[in-house]
Amino acid sequence: MALLMKANGTEETIHPQDGSAFTLEELHRLVGGYIERVPTHLPKDFIVNEEGRLKGLPANQKATMVVGQSVVGDMVILTGKERLK
């Protein structure tokens, strides 16, 4: 199980298509472009759109609170189970 935190404040539980790990293409689709991992000390992967600021994506207040730094656009939170394939 992973979590998609949308910039509009909604959250959605998501699963990889193959049931075990997300593909790069799946993550691209979820964040709307190339991906970037947000560096944190937390034991999860936080994936955002690499060009979010350049594209003028809206601020994601919930995601910003979770990672402790400014996030724009949608963010995917991955635990160890479904990390990138």
N, C-alpha and C positions, 0 to 999 in steps of 0.2 A: 504494500500500500504506500502511496505517495500522496502529497497534498499539493494542489494548485491554488496558490493565493493570488487572486486576480486584483488588479489595481482598483477595481470598483468596490473592493471590500468584501466580495464574496469568496468563499472557499469551496473546493470540490475535491473529494477523494478520487484519485485516479490510479489506474493499473496499467502496466506495460501490455502491449498487444499479445506478446508471447507468454505472459504470465510470470516472467521471472526478471527480465532486465529491459530497461528502455533502450531503444536505438537512438542514434544521433538524430535521425529524421523525426522521430516522435518528439524529442525535446525541442527541435527547431519549430515544429508545428505548435507546440504548447506555449512557447514564449514569443512566437512570431518572428523568428530570425535566428541568426547565429547565436550560439550560447556562450555564456561566461559563467564560471563558478565564482561565487562571492566568498572571499576568504574570511573564515571565522574560526574561533576556537571550539565550536560545537561539533559533535560527532555525526554530522549530517552534511549532505551536499545541498547547497542552495544555488539553483540555476536560474539565470536571468538572461534577457536579451542583451548581447554584447554591445549593440548599437542603440540601446534604449534612449540614452540622453541625446544622441545625435538625431534620432528620429522624433524627439519631443514627446516620448511616451509619458503618460500621467504618473504622478507620484503614487507609490503604493505604501500607504501609511502603516498597514498591518505588517507587511514584510519588513519595513524599516524598523519597526519596534522589535521584531524577532531577531534580526541580525545585528542591530545596533549601528547601522549606517544607512545612508540614503539609498533607497531602491526605487526604480521607476519601472513601470510595466508589470506584467505578470511574473510570478516567481514559482518555481517548482522546488519542493523540498523532498529530497530523496534520503531514505535511510539506507543502511548497508545492504538490505535485501535486494532492492530493485535498481541498484546503480547502473550506470551506463554500460551497455554491452560492448 
